[in-house]
Amino acid sequence: MNKIPEKLINYSVYREGAEWLGTADVELPSLEALSETLKGAGIAGEVDSPVLGHYAAMTATLNWRTMNKSQFKLAAQKSHALDFRGAMQVFDAGSGTYEPTGVRVSIRGVPKTTGIGKFEVGATTDSSNELSVSYLKIEVDGERIVEIDQFNYIAFIDGEDVLEKVRQILGQ
C-alpha cells in the first residue's frame, strides 16, 4: 500500500557529527544547475543547457531564537560540518498507522554572514548564520538520495553520480 510522507516531526542540529547546537530553523540549499543558453543553426530559438553535475553557489541559513554560543562558533572563518537529523511522519494507508522515518541533511560550509539580531523586550533576537555550502548530502530512511561535493566532483542524484566519468577523464 501507499506510504504517504506527511511532515517533519522534529529535528536536531549537530556540528562535527556529535556536538548538539540547539534549536534553530534552517533554510536548506537549493540545487540550481549552471546553464548556458544555446542558439543557432538547428535550434528553433534558445535552449538553456545545464552543465552536467555543476551547480550555482549554495547557501544555508540558520535562524536562532536568541543569541547563543553555537551561533558564534559558526561565525569562525573555517569550514563547518553540520547535520540536520530529522524524523518524518509517514502515513501507511494500508494499515492506517503513522510511522516515523529518518531524514538527514548534511552540509559543509563556511560562514558568509552572522546576523547578531535585535534586542526587544519579551521577543526573540532573530539571530542568524548564513553559510556558503560546498557539500550537501541527503539521506532518507538511511538511503543516500543526493550528494553534491563541489570540490571533489561528485554529483550523485537518484542513484547515479553524473560526474563519475568526468573524474575519470580528468584523471581523478
C-alpha positions as CSV (number, residue, x, y, z in Angstrom):
1,M,0.0,0.0,0.0
2,N,0.9,3.6,-0.2
3,K,3.1,5.3,2.4
4,I,2.4,9.0,2.4
5,P,5.2,11.3,3.8
6,E,3.3,14.0,5.7
7,K,5.5,16.2,7.7
8,L,8.7,16.7,9.7
9,I,8.0,15.6,13.3
10,N,11.1,17.3,14.7
11,Y,14.9,17.6,14.1
12,S,18.1,18.4,15.8
13,V,21.2,20.4,14.6
14,Y,24.7,18.9,15.2
15,R,28.1,20.2,14.4
16,E,31.1,18.0,13.5
17,G,28.9,14.9,14.0
18,A,28.3,15.0,17.7
19,E,28.0,18.5,19.2
20,W,24.3,19.4,19.6
21,L,23.9,23.1,18.6
22,G,20.4,23.7,19.9
23,T,17.2,24.9,18.4
24,A,17.3,26.7,15.0
25,D,15.2,26.9,12.0
26,V,17.1,26.2,8.8
27,E,16.7,27.2,5.2
28,L,18.4,24.5,3.2
29,P,20.3,25.0,0.0
30,S,18.6,24.9,-3.4
31,L,20.1,22.9,-6.4
32,E,20.3,25.3,-9.3
33,A,22.2,23.9,-12.3
34,L,24.7,26.1,-14.0
35,S,23.5,26.6,-17.6
36,E,24.4,28.2,-20.9
37,T,21.9,29.5,-23.4
38,L,22.3,27.8,-26.8
39,K,21.1,29.3,-30.0
40,G,22.0,29.0,-33.7
41,A,21.6,26.7,-36.7
42,G,19.5,23.6,-35.9
43,I,17.8,25.1,-32.9
44,A,14.4,26.8,-33.1
45,G,15.0,29.6,-30.7
46,E,17.0,29.3,-27.5
47,V,17.6,26.5,-25.1
48,D,19.1,26.7,-21.6
49,S,21.5,23.8,-21.4
50,P,22.6,22.7,-17.9
51,V,26.3,21.9,-17.3
52,L,26.5,18.3,-16.2
53,G,26.8,18.0,-12.4
54,H,27.6,21.7,-11.9
55,Y,25.6,23.9,-9.6
56,A,25.4,27.5,-8.7
57,A,26.6,28.7,-5.3
58,M,24.5,27.1,-2.5
59,T,23.7,28.7,0.9
60,A,22.1,27.6,4.1
61,T,20.7,29.9,6.8
62,L,20.2,29.0,10.4
63,N,17.7,31.2,12.2
64,W,18.1,31.3,16.0
65,R,15.5,32.4,18.5
66,T,18.1,34.0,20.7
67,M,21.8,34.8,20.6
68,N,23.9,31.8,21.7
69,K,27.3,30.3,21.8
70,S,26.5,28.0,18.9
71,Q,25.8,30.9,16.6
72,F,29.2,32.4,17.2
73,K,31.0,29.0,16.8
74,L,29.6,29.0,13.3
75,A,31.0,32.5,12.8
76,A,34.6,31.2,12.9
77,Q,36.2,31.6,9.4
78,K,36.6,27.9,8.7
79,S,34.6,25.0,7.2
80,H,31.8,23.7,9.5
81,A,30.2,20.3,9.1
82,L,26.5,20.3,10.1
83,D,24.0,17.5,10.3
84,F,20.2,18.2,10.5
85,R,18.8,14.9,11.8
86,G,15.0,14.6,11.5
87,A,12.1,12.3,12.0
88,M,9.4,12.5,9.3
89,Q,5.9,11.3,9.9
90,V,4.7,8.8,7.2
91,F,1.1,7.6,7.0
92,D,0.8,3.9,6.0
93,A,-2.5,3.9,4.1
94,G,-2.7,0.1,4.2
95,S,-2.6,-0.3,8.0
96,G,-3.9,3.2,8.8
97,T,-1.0,3.9,11.1
98,Y,1.7,6.5,11.4
99,E,5.4,5.6,11.2
100,P,8.4,7.8,11.8
101,T,11.2,7.5,9.3
102,G,14.6,9.2,9.4
103,V,15.8,12.0,7.2
104,R,19.3,13.5,7.4
105,V,20.8,16.5,5.6
106,S,24.5,17.0,6.0
107,I,26.3,20.1,4.8
108,R,29.8,21.6,4.9
109,G,30.2,25.3,4.5
110,V,32.0,28.5,5.6
111,P,30.3,31.5,7.2
112,K,29.1,34.3,4.9
113,T,27.0,36.3,7.4
114,T,26.4,36.3,11.1
115,G,23.3,38.3,11.9
116,I,23.5,39.2,15.6
117,G,19.8,40.2,15.7
118,K,18.0,42.7,17.7
119,F,17.0,43.4,21.3
120,E,13.4,43.9,22.0
121,V,11.7,43.3,25.4
122,G,9.9,39.9,25.5
123,A,10.9,38.9,22.0
124,T,13.3,36.7,20.2
125,T,16.6,38.2,18.9
126,D,16.2,36.7,15.5
127,S,19.9,36.0,15.2
128,S,21.2,34.0,12.2
129,N,24.1,32.4,10.4
130,E,24.4,32.1,6.6
131,L,26.9,29.6,5.3
132,S,28.3,29.2,1.8
133,V,27.7,25.4,1.2
134,S,30.1,23.3,-0.9
135,Y,28.9,19.9,0.2
136,L,25.3,18.6,0.5
137,K,24.1,15.1,1.3
138,I,20.5,14.0,1.8
139,E,19.6,10.6,3.2
140,V,16.0,9.3,3.7
141,D,15.5,6.2,5.8
142,G,19.2,5.5,5.6
143,E,19.4,5.7,1.8
144,R,21.6,8.3,0.1
145,I,19.4,10.3,-2.2
146,V,21.6,13.3,-3.1
147,E,25.2,14.0,-2.6
148,I,26.8,17.1,-4.1
149,D,30.5,17.7,-3.4
150,Q,31.7,20.6,-5.5
151,F,35.4,20.3,-4.6
152,N,35.6,16.6,-5.3
153,Y,33.5,16.4,-8.5
154,I,30.6,14.4,-7.0
155,A,27.0,14.9,-8.2
156,F,25.0,11.9,-7.1
157,I,21.3,12.2,-7.6
158,D,18.8,9.3,-7.7
159,G,21.3,6.5,-7.8
160,E,23.8,8.0,-10.3
161,D,26.9,10.0,-9.9
162,V,26.8,12.0,-13.2
163,L,30.4,13.3,-12.7
164,E,32.0,9.8,-12.3
165,K,33.1,9.7,-15.9
166,V,34.2,13.3,-15.8
167,R,36.5,12.4,-12.8
168,Q,37.9,9.5,-14.9
169,I,38.5,11.8,-17.9
170,L,40.3,14.3,-15.7
171,G,42.4,11.6,-14.1
172,Q,40.9,11.9,-10.6
